[in-house]
C-alpha cells in the first residue's frame, strides 16, 4: 500500500526526514500509518522544534489510552455492537477503527485537525473499515449512543 502523500508531505514540512510507515499495533489486529521512530532518534533543530510545537502532528502517533481503548473494545465488543459511536478527538482513528471492527452500526471520527481526519481516512482504508468524518462535534453529538474519548486531556489549549 502506498504512503498517504498528503500526510507524508505535511510531516516532511515539519521535519524533513520524517516518514510514515505501516505499524502493527501490539496485542491487536490493527495497523496504522505512524511516524517511523527510527528516523526521529536524533536532536531536532530549533526551526524543527518550533514547527512541531506550532502544529503538532498528534495524528502520527498511537497514544497509550487510544491503544488501551482499542484493545478494550476488541475484548468487550458489546459496548459498541449495533450502536452509533462518535470518536471525539480521533487523532489517528485507532479507537474509531476498533469500534467499527467490534460491530458498531456507525462510527464517526471527529477531530478539529483536518490532517487528523485525513489520517483517520488512511488508517480506516488500511484496516478495511468504513468510518464517517466530521470536524464539528457540536453538529454531531446528539445522534450518538456512545462517545469515545481517549488522549484529549494533555494540552491546556
C-alpha positions in Angstrom: 0.0 0.0 0.0 1.3 3.5 -0.9 2.1 6.1 1.8 -0.7 8.7 2.0 1.0 11.6 0.2 -0.8 14.5 1.8 0.1 13.2 5.2 3.7 12.4 4.3 4.1 15.9 2.8 2.8 17.5 5.9 5.2 15.6 8.1 8.1 16.4 5.7 7.3 20.1 6.0 7.7 19.8 9.8 10.7 17.5 9.9 12.4 16.9 6.5 13.4 13.3 7.2 10.1 12.2 8.9 8.5 9.2 7.3 5.2 7.4 7.8 5.3 3.6 8.0 2.6 0.9 8.4 2.8 -0.1 12.1 1.2 -3.2 13.6 -0.2 -2.3 17.0 0.8 -4.6 19.8 -1.8 -7.1 21.0 -4.3 -6.2 18.3 -5.1 -7.0 14.7 -4.9 -3.3 13.9 -2.3 -1.4 11.9 -1.8 2.4 11.4 0.2 4.8 9.4 2.5 6.2 12.1 5.7 8.2 12.3 8.8 6.0 11.9 10.6 6.2 15.2 14.0 5.2 13.8 14.1 8.4 11.7 13.3 10.5 14.8 16.1 9.2 17.1 18.1 12.5 16.8 18.2 16.1 18.1 15.8 18.5 16.3 16.9 21.9 15.1 15.4 25.0 16.6 13.3 25.5 13.5 12.0 21.9 13.5 11.1 22.3 17.2 9.2 25.5 16.6 7.3 23.9 13.7 6.4 20.8 15.7 5.2 22.9 18.7 3.2 25.2 16.4 1.4 22.4 14.6 2.0 19.1 16.4 1.2 16.0 14.4 -0.8 14.2 17.1 -2.3 12.0 14.4 1.1 10.5 13.6 1.3 8.6 16.9 -0.8 5.9 18.5 -1.3 7.3 22.0 -1.5 5.0 25.0 -5.1 5.4 26.0 -6.3 5.2 22.4 -4.5 1.8 22.1 -5.9 0.7 25.5 -9.4 1.7 24.4 -9.0 -0.2 21.1 -7.9 -3.3 23.0 -10.8 -3.0 25.4 -13.3 -2.7 22.6 -11.9 -5.8 21.0 -12.3 -7.7 24.2 -15.7 -6.2 25.2 -17.4 -5.6 21.8 -20.9 -5.4 23.5 -20.1 -1.7 24.4 -20.3 -0.7 20.7 -22.1 -3.5 18.8 -25.1 -2.2 16.9 -24.6 1.4 18.3 -23.8 4.7 16.7 -20.4 5.7 18.0 -18.5 9.1 17.9 -14.7 9.1 18.5 -14.0 12.6 19.9 -10.5 13.9 19.1 -10.0 10.9 16.9 -6.3 11.6 16.0 -5.1 8.5 14.1 -8.5 6.9 14.4 -7.4 3.9 16.4 -10.5 3.9 18.7 -12.9 4.6 15.8 -11.4 1.8 13.8 -11.6 -0.6 16.8 -15.3 0.4 17.3 -16.0 -0.4 13.6 -14.2 -3.7 13.9 -16.2 -4.6 17.0 -19.5 -4.2 15.2 -20.7 -0.6 15.7 -23.6 0.3 13.5 -22.0 3.7 12.6 -18.7 5.3 13.6 -17.9 8.9 13.2 -14.3 10.1 13.7 -14.4 13.7 14.9 -11.3 16.0 15.1 -10.6 19.7 14.7 -7.4 18.9 12.7 -8.0 18.3 9.0 -4.8 16.2 8.9 -6.1 14.0 11.7 -9.2 13.4 9.7 -7.1 12.5 6.7 -5.1 10.2 8.9 -8.3 8.6 10.1 -9.3 8.0 6.4 -6.0 6.5 5.5 -6.0 4.3 8.6 -9.6 3.2 8.0 -8.7 2.2 4.5 -5.6 0.3 5.8 -7.8 -1.6 8.2 -10.7 -2.1 5.7 -13.4 -0.4 7.8 -15.9 2.3 6.9 -15.9 5.5 9.0 -17.6 8.8 8.7 -15.8 12.1 9.4 -16.5 15.5 10.9 -14.6 18.5 12.4 -17.7 19.8 14.2 -18.5 18.0 17.4 -21.5 20.2 18.2 -23.2 19.5 14.9 -22.9 15.7 15.6 -23.0 14.9 19.3 -26.8 14.5 19.7 -27.3 11.5 17.4 -24.8 9.0 19.0 -25.3 6.3 21.6 -21.7 6.4 22.8 -18.9 9.0 22.6 -15.3 7.7 22.9 -12.7 10.0 24.3 -9.0 9.0 24.5 -5.9 11.1 24.9 -7.5 14.5 24.6 -6.7 16.0 28.0 -3.0 16.7 27.6 -2.9 20.2 26.2 -4.0 23.4 28.1 -5.5 24.8 24.8 
